[in-house]
Amino acid sequence: MDKQDWLQRGKGHRQRLREKFLQGGLERFSDEEVIEFLLTLGTPRGDLKPQAREALKRFGSLSAVLSAPAKKLQEIKGIGPKNALYLNLVHQVARRYLKDKASKAPFFHNSRDVFDYLFHAMRDLKREVFKVIFLNRKNELIDDRDMFSGTLAASAVYPREIMSTALELKAAALVFVHNHPSGDPSPSSEDHRITRELVWAAKLLQINVLDHIVIGNGRYFSYADQGLLRRFDAEYDTWREGVLRP
């Protein structure tokens, strides 16, 4: 295929993508077409379908492509600095949009709300990240922060640091979230230990822990939904009664 044919083919295909988007948004787009459409923002002419296909193959998912480092994206022939910039920009805009939306209304209704809010950002992480969502008395979002990273069994999660941040932000409630890169959200014994310690530390400061959610591949585990937070609360109350009993 000569250069003129390549340009003409690309022009026709991107026009079809534009029309498809105008008719129904992204609902009818495959992940590959979404990536291709975004690549056209940085390359005004030419066929970018091969680059989109290669990016999806190399990184494994749409979310992983959007959050991939610019240098890694540019390792794919045909993806330059502008293409990588637009892909990363969309990822950052999506994060800003979700955070802004969450900050304008009561954030925590159920575990699914938290999963939907963070799944896009956390599902393709290659290592465990422990995030804390800080809420006010109306359960409105104050902030969400990555507090620790690495395998939780190997790198400690420090309750004191989390509670110090909660007091600094004047948070009334907390939601803990971390991911399992394996894709299986089933909690480990270490996850149970950490959650119990955090619940107890928060109760000492009269801060509510609303949930601890473990994110996997399209699935999640909620400590609140499974009744484990109530159990940890009860254990704390029993311990406190024993300590205060004359």
Short mmCIF file of the C-alpha atoms (twelve columns), coordinates in Angstrom:
data_MODEL
# 
_entry.id   MODEL 
# 
loop_
_atom_site.group_PDB 
_atom_site.id 
_atom_site.type_symbol 
_atom_site.label_atom_id 
_atom_site.label_alt_id 
_atom_site.label_comp_id 
_atom_site.label_asym_id 
_atom_site.label_seq_id 
_atom_site.Cartn_x 
_atom_site.Cartn_y 
_atom_site.Cartn_z 
_atom_site.pdbx_PDB_model_num 
ATOM 1   C CA . MET A 1   0.000   0.000   0.000  1 
ATOM 2   C CA . ASP A 2   1.514   3.372   -1.020 1 
ATOM 3   C CA . LYS A 3   1.315   6.477   1.122  1 
ATOM 4   C CA . GLN A 4   -1.655  7.953   -0.753 1 
ATOM 5   C CA . ASP A 5   -3.706  4.784   -0.326 1 
ATOM 6   C CA . TRP A 6   -2.774  4.661   3.384  1 
ATOM 7   C CA . LEU A 7   -3.911  8.250   3.888  1 
ATOM 8   C CA . GLN A 8   -7.140  7.734   1.978  1 
ATOM 9   C CA . ARG A 9   -7.972  4.537   3.815  1 
ATOM 10  C CA . GLY A 10  -7.349  6.229   7.147  1 
ATOM 11  C CA . LYS A 11  -9.485  9.220   6.198  1 
ATOM 12  C CA . GLY A 12  -12.447 7.035   5.307  1 
ATOM 13  C CA . HIS A 13  -12.183 4.890   8.410  1 
ATOM 14  C CA . ARG A 14  -11.901 7.763   10.872 1 
ATOM 15  C CA . GLN A 15  -14.907 9.421   9.239  1 
ATOM 16  C CA . ARG A 16  -16.894 6.255   9.917  1 
ATOM 17  C CA . LEU A 17  -15.706 6.337   13.531 1 
ATOM 18  C CA . ARG A 18  -16.854 9.953   13.890 1 
ATOM 19  C CA . GLU A 19  -20.278 9.150   12.475 1 
ATOM 20  C CA . LYS A 20  -20.590 6.082   14.675 1 
ATOM 21  C CA . PHE A 21  -19.751 8.171   17.749 1 
ATOM 22  C CA . LEU A 22  -22.215 10.924  16.832 1 
ATOM 23  C CA . GLN A 23  -24.975 8.376   16.384 1 
ATOM 24  C CA . GLY A 24  -24.552 6.460   19.615 1 
ATOM 25  C CA . GLY A 25  -21.518 7.572   21.631 1 
ATOM 26  C CA . LEU A 26  -19.059 4.869   22.664 1 
ATOM 27  C CA . GLU A 27  -21.667 2.216   23.429 1 
ATOM 28  C CA . ARG A 28  -21.173 0.500   20.052 1 
ATOM 29  C CA . PHE A 29  -17.369 0.880   20.023 1 
ATOM 30  C CA . SER A 30  -15.025 -1.986  20.719 1 
ATOM 31  C CA . ASP A 31  -12.026 -1.220  22.965 1 
ATOM 32  C CA . GLU A 32  -9.825  -1.299  19.888 1 
ATOM 33  C CA . GLU A 33  -11.996 1.301   18.148 1 
ATOM 34  C CA . VAL A 34  -11.919 3.564   21.215 1 
ATOM 35  C CA . ILE A 35  -8.116  3.510   21.200 1 
ATOM 36  C CA . GLU A 36  -7.994  4.071   17.458 1 
ATOM 37  C CA . PHE A 37  -10.378 7.010   17.726 1 
ATOM 38  C CA . LEU A 38  -8.214  8.618   20.423 1 
ATOM 39  C CA . LEU A 39  -5.049  8.064   18.402 1 
ATOM 40  C CA . THR A 40  -6.554  10.091  15.547 1 
ATOM 41  C CA . LEU A 41  -6.501  13.165  17.781 1 
ATOM 42  C CA . GLY A 42  -2.713  13.146  17.682 1 
ATOM 43  C CA . THR A 43  -2.328  11.946  14.098 1 
ATOM 44  C CA . PRO A 44  -4.705  13.816  11.785 1 
ATOM 45  C CA . ARG A 45  -4.231  11.478  8.786  1 
ATOM 46  C CA . GLY A 46  -3.566  7.814   8.127  1 
ATOM 47  C CA . ASP A 47  -4.759  4.386   9.237  1 
ATOM 48  C CA . LEU A 48  -4.164  3.817   12.962 1 
ATOM 49  C CA . LYS A 49  -6.008  0.544   13.377 1 
ATOM 50  C CA . PRO A 50  -2.767  -1.537  13.554 1 
ATOM 51  C CA . GLN A 51  -1.392  0.689   16.318 1 
ATOM 52  C CA . ALA A 52  -4.624  0.434   18.299 1 
ATOM 53  C CA . ARG A 53  -4.647  -3.345  17.941 1 
ATOM 54  C CA . GLU A 54  -0.995  -3.607  19.012 1 
ATOM 55  C CA . ALA A 55  -1.543  -1.327  22.035 1 
ATOM 56  C CA . LEU A 56  -4.484  -3.404  23.215 1 
ATOM 57  C CA . LYS A 57  -2.526  -6.618  22.701 1 
ATOM 58  C CA . ARG A 58  0.541   -5.349  24.528 1 
ATOM 59  C CA . PHE A 59  -1.173  -3.786  27.555 1 
ATOM 60  C CA . GLY A 60  -4.145  -6.132  27.814 1 
ATOM 61  C CA . SER A 61  -7.103  -3.783  28.295 1 
ATOM 62  C CA . LEU A 62  -8.460  -0.351  27.445 1 
ATOM 63  C CA . SER A 63  -7.827  0.907   30.977 1 
ATOM 64  C CA . ALA A 64  -4.232  -0.329  30.892 1 
ATOM 65  C CA . VAL A 65  -3.610  1.431   27.569 1 
ATOM 66  C CA . LEU A 66  -5.008  4.725   28.850 1 
ATOM 67  C CA . SER A 67  -2.914  4.592   32.027 1 
ATOM 68  C CA . ALA A 68  0.287   3.278   30.419 1 
ATOM 69  C CA . PRO A 69  3.394   5.507   30.672 1 
ATOM 70  C CA . ALA A 70  3.960   7.664   27.608 1 
ATOM 71  C CA . LYS A 71  7.381   6.096   26.998 1 
ATOM 72  C CA . LYS A 72  5.864   2.611   26.895 1 
ATOM 73  C CA . LEU A 73  3.157   3.722   24.477 1 
ATOM 74  C CA . GLN A 74  5.740   5.253   22.168 1 
ATOM 75  C CA . GLU A 75  7.531   1.930   21.891 1 
ATOM 76  C CA . ILE A 76  4.743   0.965   19.476 1 
ATOM 77  C CA . LYS A 77  5.656   2.030   15.955 1 
ATOM 78  C CA . GLY A 78  3.332   4.776   14.786 1 
ATOM 79  C CA . ILE A 79  2.430   6.090   18.255 1 
ATOM 80  C CA . GLY A 80  4.210   9.356   18.912 1 
ATOM 81  C CA . PRO A 81  4.309   11.873  21.787 1 
ATOM 82  C CA . LYS A 82  1.020   13.541  20.800 1 
ATOM 83  C CA . ASN A 83  -0.816  10.220  20.586 1 
ATOM 84  C CA . ALA A 84  0.468   9.182   24.008 1 
ATOM 85  C CA . LEU A 85  -0.451  12.556  25.463 1 
ATOM 86  C CA . TYR A 86  -4.084  12.277  24.353 1 
ATOM 87  C CA . LEU A 87  -4.410  8.729   25.661 1 
ATOM 88  C CA . ASN A 88  -3.064  9.746   29.077 1 
ATOM 89  C CA . LEU A 89  -5.166  12.913  29.048 1 
ATOM 90  C CA . VAL A 90  -8.389  10.931  28.683 1 
ATOM 91  C CA . HIS A 91  -7.407  8.760   31.644 1 
ATOM 92  C CA . GLN A 92  -6.713  11.801  33.822 1 
ATOM 93  C CA . VAL A 93  -9.906  13.569  32.732 1 
ATOM 94  C CA . ALA A 94  -11.953 10.475  33.617 1 
ATOM 95  C CA . ARG A 95  -10.381 10.406  37.092 1 
ATOM 96  C CA . ARG A 96  -11.035 14.125  37.575 1 
ATOM 97  C CA . TYR A 97  -14.634 13.741  36.392 1 
ATOM 98  C CA . LEU A 98  -15.372 10.875  38.777 1 
ATOM 99  C CA . LYS A 99  -13.773 12.667  41.703 1 
ATOM 100 C CA . ASP A 100 -15.623 15.899  40.965 1 
ATOM 101 C CA . LYS A 101 -18.918 14.043  40.613 1 
ATOM 102 C CA . ALA A 102 -18.376 12.210  43.895 1 
ATOM 103 C CA . SER A 103 -17.503 15.409  45.757 1 
ATOM 104 C CA . LYS A 104 -20.850 17.059  44.955 1 
ATOM 105 C CA . ALA A 105 -23.146 14.461  46.517 1 
ATOM 106 C CA . PRO A 106 -23.244 11.849  49.260 1 
ATOM 107 C CA . PHE A 107 -20.603 9.446   48.058 1 
ATOM 108 C CA . PHE A 108 -21.179 6.208   49.909 1 
ATOM 109 C CA . HIS A 109 -24.481 4.459   49.296 1 
ATOM 110 C CA . ASN A 110 -23.177 0.917   48.913 1 
ATOM 111 C CA . SER A 111 -20.058 -1.046  48.047 1 
ATOM 112 C CA . ARG A 112 -20.893 -0.965  44.329 1 
ATOM 113 C CA . ASP A 113 -20.577 2.834   44.298 1 
ATOM 114 C CA . VAL A 114 -17.014 2.589   45.603 1 
ATOM 115 C CA . PHE A 115 -16.136 -0.212  43.186 1 
ATOM 116 C CA . ASP A 116 -17.458 1.759   40.198 1 
ATOM 117 C CA . TYR A 117 -15.555 4.848   41.327 1 
ATOM 118 C CA . LEU A 118 -12.167 3.136   41.633 1 
ATOM 119 C CA . PHE A 119 -12.275 0.060   39.383 1 
ATOM 120 C CA . HIS A 120 -11.148 1.964   36.289 1 
ATOM 121 C CA . ALA A 121 -8.066  3.281   38.078 1 
ATOM 122 C CA . MET A 122 -7.105  0.162   40.031 1 
ATOM 123 C CA . ARG A 123 -7.967  -2.929  38.039 1 
ATOM 124 C CA . ASP A 124 -4.761  -3.086  35.980 1 
ATOM 125 C CA . LEU A 125 -2.222  -2.136  38.639 1 
ATOM 126 C CA . LYS A 126 0.704   -4.567  38.776 1 
ATOM 127 C CA . ARG A 127 1.209   -4.236  42.521 1 
ATOM 128 C CA . GLU A 128 -1.088  -3.791  45.477 1 
ATOM 129 C CA . VAL A 129 -2.097  -0.232  46.339 1 
ATOM 130 C CA . PHE A 130 -3.864  0.590   49.592 1 
ATOM 131 C CA . LYS A 131 -6.148  3.585   49.174 1 
ATOM 132 C CA . VAL A 132 -8.198  5.445   51.755 1 
ATOM 133 C CA . ILE A 133 -11.343 7.430   50.957 1 
ATOM 134 C CA . PHE A 134 -11.970 10.229  53.459 1 
ATOM 135 C CA . LEU A 135 -15.577 11.363  53.928 1 
ATOM 136 C CA . ASN A 136 -17.299 14.081  55.950 1 
ATOM 137 C CA . ARG A 137 -20.333 13.644  58.220 1 
ATOM 138 C CA . LYS A 138 -22.660 13.690  55.224 1 
ATOM 139 C CA . ASN A 139 -20.610 10.957  53.522 1 
ATOM 140 C CA . GLU A 140 -19.420 13.482  50.950 1 
ATOM 141 C CA . LEU A 141 -15.959 12.947  49.502 1 
ATOM 142 C CA . ILE A 142 -13.166 14.984  51.063 1 
ATOM 143 C CA . ASP A 143 -10.295 13.203  49.327 1 
ATOM 144 C CA . ASP A 144 -8.974  9.810   48.287 1 
ATOM 145 C CA . ARG A 145 -5.315  9.006   48.728 1 
ATOM 146 C CA . ASP A 146 -2.914  6.190   47.946 1 
ATOM 147 C CA . MET A 147 -1.456  5.528   51.373 1 
ATOM 148 C CA . PHE A 148 0.708   2.436   50.817 1 
ATOM 149 C CA . SER A 149 1.855   0.220   47.961 1 
ATOM 150 C CA . GLY A 150 3.434   -3.198  47.620 1 
ATOM 151 C CA . THR A 151 2.287   -6.606  48.826 1 
ATOM 152 C CA . LEU A 152 0.419   -5.968  52.051 1 
ATOM 153 C CA . ALA A 153 1.972   -9.024  53.679 1 
ATOM 154 C CA . ALA A 154 5.415   -7.566  53.022 1 
ATOM 155 C CA . SER A 155 4.903   -3.828  53.500 1 
ATOM 156 C CA . ALA A 156 3.047   -2.679  56.609 1 
ATOM 157 C CA . VAL A 157 -0.087  -0.573  56.556 1 
ATOM 158 C CA . TYR A 158 0.282   1.855   59.440 1 
ATOM 159 C CA . PRO A 159 -3.004  2.707   61.206 1 
ATOM 160 C CA . ARG A 160 -1.368  5.693   62.921 1 
ATOM 161 C CA . GLU A 161 -0.518  7.330   59.596 1 
ATOM 162 C CA . ILE A 162 -4.031  6.806   58.242 1 
ATOM 163 C CA . MET A 163 -5.681  8.151   61.388 1 
ATOM 164 C CA . SER A 164 -3.334  11.137  61.454 1 
ATOM 165 C CA . THR A 165 -4.411  12.009  57.905 1 
ATOM 166 C CA . ALA A 166 -8.074  11.500  58.833 1 
ATOM 167 C CA . LEU A 167 -7.738  13.959  61.724 1 
ATOM 168 C CA . GLU A 168 -5.897  16.432  59.516 1 
ATOM 169 C CA . LEU A 169 -8.720  16.306  56.942 1 
ATOM 170 C CA . LYS A 170 -11.386 16.319  59.682 1 
ATOM 171 C CA . ALA A 171 -12.863 13.141  58.232 1 
ATOM 172 C CA . ALA A 172 -15.848 11.564  59.965 1 
ATOM 173 C CA . ALA A 173 -15.819 8.318   57.998 1 
ATOM 174 C CA . LEU A 174 -13.361 6.168   56.063 1 
ATOM 175 C CA . VAL A 175 -13.487 3.573   53.315 1 
ATOM 176 C CA . PHE A 176 -10.434 1.408   52.700 1 
ATOM 177 C CA . VAL A 177 -9.759  -0.005  49.253 1 
ATOM 178 C CA . HIS A 178 -6.959  -2.131  47.881 1 
ATOM 179 C CA . ASN A 179 -6.480  -4.274  44.801 1 
ATOM 180 C CA . HIS A 180 -5.318  -7.825  44.213 1 
ATOM 181 C CA . PRO A 181 -3.214  -7.923  41.012 1 
ATOM 182 C CA . SER A 182 -3.940  -11.659 40.732 1 
ATOM 183 C CA . GLY A 183 -7.530  -10.747 39.878 1 
ATOM 184 C CA . ASP A 184 -8.996  -12.750 42.764 1 
ATOM 185 C CA . PRO A 185 -10.538 -10.361 45.329 1 
ATOM 186 C CA . SER A 186 -10.808 -12.992 48.071 1 
ATOM 187 C CA . PRO A 187 -9.261  -11.456 51.224 1 
ATOM 188 C CA . SER A 188 -6.228  -13.017 52.859 1 
ATOM 189 C CA . SER A 189 -5.630  -13.552 56.563 1 
ATOM 190 C CA . GLU A 190 -3.350  -10.498 56.403 1 
ATOM 191 C CA . ASP A 191 -6.193  -8.461  54.914 1 
ATOM 192 C CA . HIS A 192 -8.377  -9.518  57.855 1 
ATOM 193 C CA . ARG A 193 -5.701  -8.560  60.379 1 
ATOM 194 C CA . ILE A 194 -5.126  -5.140  58.822 1 
ATOM 195 C CA . THR A 195 -8.849  -4.404  58.597 1 
ATOM 196 C CA . ARG A 196 -9.420  -5.359  62.230 1 
ATOM 197 C CA . GLU A 197 -6.565  -3.105  63.391 1 
ATOM 198 C CA . LEU A 198 -7.857  -0.188  61.326 1 
ATOM 199 C CA . VAL A 199 -11.421 -0.579  62.591 1 
ATOM 200 C CA . TRP A 200 -10.204 -0.597  66.184 1 
ATOM 201 C CA . ALA A 201 -7.947  2.425   65.661 1 
ATOM 202 C CA . ALA A 202 -10.795 4.379   64.040 1 
ATOM 203 C CA . LYS A 203 -13.241 3.534   66.826 1 
ATOM 204 C CA . LEU A 204 -10.810 4.895   69.418 1 
ATOM 205 C CA . LEU A 205 -11.021 8.236   67.574 1 
ATOM 206 C CA . GLN A 206 -14.796 7.990   66.986 1 
ATOM 207 C CA . ILE A 207 -14.337 7.754   63.212 1 
ATOM 208 C CA . ASN A 208 -16.639 5.423   61.311 1 
ATOM 209 C CA . VAL A 209 -15.211 2.766   58.998 1 
ATOM 210 C CA . LEU A 210 -17.851 2.172   56.342 1 
ATOM 211 C CA . ASP A 211 -16.132 -0.550  54.354 1 
ATOM 212 C CA . HIS A 212 -12.947 -2.192  53.169 1 
ATOM 213 C CA . ILE A 213 -13.223 -3.241  49.549 1 
ATOM 214 C CA . VAL A 214 -10.804 -5.559  47.766 1 
ATOM 215 C CA . ILE A 215 -10.821 -5.076  43.988 1 
ATOM 216 C CA . GLY A 216 -10.057 -7.908  41.588 1 
ATOM 217 C CA . ASN A 217 -10.655 -8.480  37.897 1 
ATOM 218 C CA . GLY A 218 -14.233 -7.282  37.392 1 
ATOM 219 C CA . ARG A 219 -15.140 -8.440  40.919 1 
ATOM 220 C CA . TYR A 220 -14.784 -7.171  44.451 1 
ATOM 221 C CA . PHE A 221 -15.077 -8.260  48.065 1 
ATOM 222 C CA . SER A 222 -16.801 -6.002  50.601 1 
ATOM 223 C CA . TYR A 223 -16.116 -6.402  54.307 1 
ATOM 224 C CA . ALA A 224 -19.319 -4.511  55.089 1 
ATOM 225 C CA . ASP A 225 -21.477 -6.660  52.814 1 
ATOM 226 C CA . GLN A 226 -20.070 -9.834  54.363 1 
ATOM 227 C CA . GLY A 227 -20.732 -8.662  57.929 1 
ATOM 228 C CA . LEU A 228 -17.059 -8.632  58.908 1 
ATOM 229 C CA . LEU A 229 -17.008 -4.975  59.942 1 
ATOM 230 C CA . ARG A 230 -19.847 -5.654  62.381 1 
ATOM 231 C CA . ARG A 231 -17.841 -8.539  63.792 1 
ATOM 232 C CA . PHE A 232 -14.741 -6.380  64.275 1 
ATOM 233 C CA . ASP A 233 -16.915 -3.687  65.893 1 
ATOM 234 C CA . ALA A 234 -18.351 -6.219  68.318 1 
ATOM 235 C CA . GLU A 235 -14.897 -7.551  69.172 1 
ATOM 236 C CA . TYR A 236 -13.750 -4.012  69.959 1 
ATOM 237 C CA . ASP A 237 -16.775 -3.371  72.189 1 
ATOM 238 C CA . THR A 238 -16.150 -6.622  74.063 1 
ATOM 239 C CA . TRP A 239 -12.480 -5.712  74.552 1 
ATOM 240 C CA . ARG A 240 -13.336 -2.197  75.717 1 
ATOM 241 C CA . GLU A 241 -15.897 -3.453  78.234 1 
ATOM 242 C CA . GLY A 242 -13.274 -5.799  79.660 1 
ATOM 243 C CA . VAL A 243 -10.734 -2.998  79.969 1 
ATOM 244 C CA . LEU A 244 -13.150 -0.568  81.632 1 
ATOM 245 C CA . ARG A 245 -14.789 -3.125  83.922 1 
ATOM 246 C CA . PRO A 246 -13.827 -2.439  87.571 1 
# 
